[in-house]
Amino acid sequence: MARPTKNAWPRPAVLSMSGLLVALSVEFLDELVDGTKGAAVPLIRTGLGLTYSQIGLLAALPLVVGGLLELPFGLLAGGGARRWRVALGGGAVFTGSLVAAALARSFIPLLFAFVIFFPASGALVSLTQSALMDADPGRRAQHLARWTLAGSAGSVAGPLLLAAVAAAGGGWRAAYLLLAGAAAVATLGVARCGPLPAGPPGPAEKQGPAERDQLVTPAAEAEPVTDCEDASLRTAVRALRRGDVRRWLVLLEVANLLLDVLSGFLALYLVAVARATPAQAALGVAIRLAAGLAGDVLVIRFLERFGSLGLLRAGAVAAAVLYPAFLVVPGLGAKLAVLAG
């Protein structure tokens, strides 16, 4: 009998509920931080006396650094216990970056905290997501929908957290310290849960429309999971040579312009252009994120019926209409109404 490899995982048929909940809590936390940051931008700008150029750097530079480091993290982490250890390290840095942001007294320390946050988030969140997908390959579309729903719930909770802290007499620094505490708890949950085991592919006869309507080819989906970083690198290079993979990567980044990027600048836009108060701007962020949460609930409901590509096309058409309308309609109330759409 062949002996198991050093990093081989057991292959249970069903993902445990505890593993699923820990993974979803990581995504909830990440978007909770993002939602709080988006609502707090006007307060941060006022508190530290930042210029609009500095705000732009705070938003753009961490995204660039995080994007450049996320793929190497995934390739070097591989799978199994190694991926789990890298995710735990990311969780520790994730927590430390939030503490550093709360303690920052000027632009440079805050920029440093934001820059190290993004690769740490990539290590913790992206690797947890990939482990979740490997743990139950037969229901990836459903788990992705749940993952998105958990993130939307965290985004909505972020402005509410900031509002609650402000009502209690605190400010954005206190909110960031609370987020650091939550990050420490989530990291401990990942440590306690251990590596998520890789599950076998789901049987074809049990696949619904969402599984049949994948954005990758069956040949790519059937490639075995391996813990070897050389094999992971070869797989990534082969994937990047495919035109459909490059197209979807570009479309993913373009779509993010109306997701995290829009949310990050929304409060500042409402204050500077729509003449909203910081409280009204936080309300606008909450409305935009709550609408996204409602949409994610509907995605889970309709995914089995319409398939992922059908829902994606419908969402693209709606975004192409609503975003220009948001920019051109006059008055704060009208803009908030379009955001709710």
C-alpha positions in Angstrom: 0.0 0.0 0.0 1.3 3.4 -0.9 2.2 5.6 2.0 0.4 9.0 2.2 2.4 12.1 1.4 3.5 14.4 4.1 1.0 17.1 3.4 -1.9 14.8 2.3 -5.2 15.6 3.8 -8.1 13.3 4.6 -10.9 13.6 2.1 -14.3 13.7 3.8 -17.4 13.8 1.8 -18.9 16.8 3.6 -17.4 20.1 4.8 -17.9 20.5 8.5 -20.2 23.2 9.8 -17.5 24.6 12.1 -15.1 24.9 9.2 -17.7 26.7 7.1 -18.6 29.1 9.8 -14.9 30.0 10.6 -14.2 30.6 6.9 -17.3 32.8 6.5 -16.4 34.7 9.7 -13.0 35.6 8.2 -14.8 37.2 5.1 -17.3 38.9 7.4 -14.4 40.5 9.4 -12.5 41.6 6.3 -15.6 43.4 4.9 -16.4 44.8 8.3 -13.1 46.5 8.3 -13.6 47.8 4.8 -17.1 49.1 5.6 -15.9 50.9 8.7 -13.0 52.4 6.8 -15.2 53.7 4.0 -17.6 55.4 6.4 -14.6 56.8 8.5 -12.7 58.4 5.6 -14.2 61.9 6.2 -13.4 61.6 9.9 -9.9 60.4 9.3 -9.3 63.2 6.8 -10.5 65.8 9.3 -8.7 64.3 12.3 -5.3 64.1 10.6 -5.7 67.1 8.3 -5.1 65.1 5.2 -5.3 66.4 1.6 -7.3 64.8 -1.2 -4.1 63.6 -2.7 -3.1 61.9 0.5 -6.6 60.3 0.7 -6.1 59.0 -2.9 -2.7 57.4 -1.9 -4.3 55.8 1.1 -6.9 54.2 -1.2 -4.7 53.3 -4.2 -1.2 52.3 -2.9 -2.4 49.6 -0.6 -4.5 48.1 -3.4 -1.5 48.0 -5.7 0.8 46.4 -3.1 -1.9 43.9 -2.1 -2.6 42.9 -5.7 1.1 42.4 -6.5 1.6 40.2 -3.4 -1.6 38.2 -3.3 -0.7 35.8 -6.2 2.8 35.0 -4.9 1.3 34.3 -1.4 -1.1 31.8 -3.0 1.6 30.0 -5.0 4.1 29.8 -2.1 1.4 28.8 0.4 0.4 25.7 -1.6 -2.2 23.8 0.4 -2.8 21.8 3.5 -1.0 22.8 6.7 1.4 25.1 4.9 -1.5 27.2 3.6 -3.1 27.2 7.0 0.1 28.5 8.6 0.5 31.3 6.1 -3.2 32.3 6.7 -2.5 32.4 10.5 0.5 34.6 9.9 -1.7 36.9 7.7 -4.2 37.0 10.6 -1.5 38.2 13.0 -0.3 40.9 10.7 -4.0 41.8 9.9 -4.6 42.4 13.6 -1.4 44.4 14.1 -2.1 46.6 11.1 -5.5 47.6 12.6 -3.8 48.5 15.9 -1.2 50.5 14.0 -3.9 52.4 12.1 -5.6 53.2 15.4 -2.4 54.6 16.8 -1.3 56.6 13.8 -0.9 60.3 14.3 0.1 61.4 10.8 -0.2 60.4 7.2 2.9 58.2 6.9 2.2 55.9 9.8 -1.4 55.5 8.6 -0.2 54.8 5.0 2.2 52.1 6.4 -0.7 50.5 8.4 -3.0 50.5 5.4 -0.2 49.1 3.1 0.6 46.1 5.3 -3.1 45.5 5.9 -3.8 44.5 2.3 -1.2 41.7 1.8 -2.1 40.5 5.3 -5.8 40.4 4.2 -4.8 38.5 1.1 -2.9 35.9 3.1 -5.7 35.4 5.7 -8.9 35.9 3.5 -7.8 34.7 0.1 -6.2 31.5 1.4 -9.2 30.8 3.7 -11.4 31.2 0.7 -9.3 28.8 -1.5 -9.3 26.3 1.4 -13.1 26.5 1.5 -13.4 25.9 -2.2 -11.0 22.9 -2.1 -12.9 21.5 0.9 -16.2 21.1 -1.1 -15.5 21.3 -4.8 -18.9 20.0 -5.8 -20.6 23.1 -4.3 -18.2 25.9 -5.1 -20.8 28.2 -6.6 -23.0 27.9 -3.5 -20.1 28.5 -1.1 -19.0 31.5 -3.2 -22.6 32.9 -2.9 -22.5 32.4 0.9 -19.0 33.9 1.0 -20.3 37.0 -0.8 -23.3 37.2 1.5 -21.1 37.1 4.6 -18.9 39.8 3.1 -21.9 42.0 2.4 -23.2 41.6 5.9 -19.8 42.7 7.2 -19.8 45.7 4.9 -23.2 46.8 6.2 -22.2 46.3 9.8 -19.1 48.5 9.3 -20.8 51.9 9.2 -23.2 50.7 11.9 -20.2 49.9 14.1 -18.7 53.3 13.5 -22.1 54.9 14.3 -22.4 52.9 17.5 -18.9 53.9 18.6 -19.6 57.5 17.8 -22.8 57.4 19.8 -20.9 56.0 22.8 -18.5 59.0 22.6 -15.6 57.3 20.7 -14.1 58.0 17.3 -12.6 56.2 14.4 -9.6 55.1 16.5 -11.8 53.3 19.0 -13.6 51.6 16.1 -10.3 50.4 14.7 -9.3 49.0 18.1 -12.5 47.1 18.3 -11.8 45.7 14.8 -8.4 44.6 15.9 -10.0 42.7 18.8 -12.4 41.0 16.4 -9.5 40.1 14.1 -7.7 38.5 16.9 -10.8 36.4 17.7 -11.2 35.4 14.1 -7.5 34.4 13.8 -7.8 32.2 16.9 -10.8 30.6 15.3 -8.8 29.7 12.2 -6.0 28.3 14.5 -8.5 26.2 16.5 -10.2 24.9 13.3 -7.0 23.8 11.7 -6.5 23.2 8.0 -9.7 22.6 6.1 -9.5 19.1 4.5 -9.7 18.8 0.7 -12.9 17.0 -0.4 -13.5 14.9 -3.5 -15.2 16.5 -6.5 -19.0 16.4 -6.4 -20.7 13.8 -8.6 -21.9 15.2 -12.0 -25.5 13.9 -11.6 -25.9 16.1 -8.5 -24.7 19.3 -10.1 -27.2 22.1 -10.6 -27.2 24.8 -13.2 -24.7 26.9 -11.3 -22.1 24.0 -11.4 -22.7 23.3 -15.0 -22.4 27.0 -15.9 -18.9 27.5 -14.7 -16.5 30.2 -15.8 -13.7 27.7 -16.4 -13.4 24.8 -18.7 -14.0 21.2 -17.4 -10.4 20.3 -18.1 -9.1 23.0 -15.9 -11.6 22.2 -13.2 -10.5 18.5 -13.2 -6.9 19.2 -12.3 -5.9 17.5 -9.1 -5.1 19.6 -6.0 -1.5 19.4 -5.0 0.6 20.8 -2.2 3.7 21.2 -4.5 4.5 24.9 -5.1 6.2 23.9 -8.4 3.0 22.3 -9.6 1.0 25.3 -8.4 3.2 27.6 -10.4 2.9 25.5 -13.5 -0.9 25.5 -13.1 -1.0 29.2 -12.7 1.2 29.8 -15.7 -0.9 27.5 -17.9 -4.1 29.3 -16.7 -2.7 32.7 -17.5 -1.9 31.6 -21.1 -5.6 31.0 -21.7 -7.5 34.0 -23.1 -10.7 33.3 -21.2 -8.8 33.3 -17.9 -7.1 36.7 -18.7 -10.5 38.1 -19.8 -12.2 37.1 -16.6 -9.3 38.5 -14.5 -9.6 41.9 -16.2 -13.4 41.8 -15.8 -13.0 41.0 -12.2 -10.9 44.1 -11.6 -13.3 46.3 -13.6 -16.2 45.0 -11.6 -14.4 45.8 -8.4 -14.5 49.5 -9.4 -18.2 49.5 -8.5 -17.7 47.4 -5.4 -14.8 48.1 -3.0 -13.4 51.1 -4.9 -16.8 52.8 -5.0 -17.5 52.1 -1.4 -14.0 53.4 -0.4 -14.6 56.8 -2.0 -18.4 57.1 -1.5 -18.4 58.9 1.8 -15.8 61.4 0.7 -17.7 62.0 -2.6 -21.0 62.6 -0.7 -19.3 65.1 1.6 -17.3 66.9 -1.1 -19.8 66.9 -4.0 -23.3 66.3 -2.5 -22.6 68.5 0.5 -23.5 65.8 3.0 -22.5 65.8 6.6 -20.2 63.0 7.8 -23.2 61.3 9.4 -25.2 61.6 6.2 -22.2 60.2 4.3 -22.0 57.2 6.6 -25.7 56.7 6.0 -25.1 56.7 2.3 -22.4 54.1 2.7 -24.8 52.0 4.8 -27.5 52.3 2.2 -25.2 51.3 -0.6 -23.9 48.3 1.3 -27.3 47.2 2.5 -28.5 47.2 -1.1 -25.6 45.0 -2.0 -26.5 42.6 0.9 -30.1 42.3 -0.4 -28.7 41.6 -3.8 -26.5 38.8 -2.4 -29.4 37.2 -0.7 -31.3 37.2 -4.0 -28.2 35.7 -5.7 -28.3 32.7 -3.4 -32.0 32.3 -4.0 -31.8 32.6 -7.8 -28.4 30.9 -8.5 -29.8 27.4 -8.9 -32.6 28.6 -11.2 -30.8 31.0 -13.6 -27.1 30.1 -13.4 -24.1 32.3 -12.6 -23.6 33.7 -16.1 -27.2 34.8 -16.4 -27.1 36.6 -13.1 -23.8 38.2 -14.0 -25.1 39.6 -17.3 -28.2 41.0 -15.6 -26.1 42.7 -12.9 -23.8 44.2 -15.5 -26.7 45.8 -17.4 -28.2 47.2 -14.1 -24.8 48.7 -13.1 -24.3 50.3 -16.5 -27.6 52.1 -16.0 -27.5 53.0 -12.3 -23.9 54.2 -11.9 -24.2 57.1 -14.5 -27.6 57.9 -13.0 -26.0 58.2 -9.5 -23.4 60.7 -10.9 -25.9 63.0 -12.7 -28.9 63.2 -10.5 -29.0 66.3 -8.4 -29.4 66.4 -4.6 -28.4 64.1 -1.8 -31.8 62.5 -1.5 -31.9 61.5 -5.2 -28.3 60.1 -5.0 -29.2 58.0 -2.0 -32.3 56.7 -3.8 -30.2 55.5 -6.7 -27.7 53.9 -4.4 -30.5 51.9 -2.9 -31.2 50.5 -6.3 
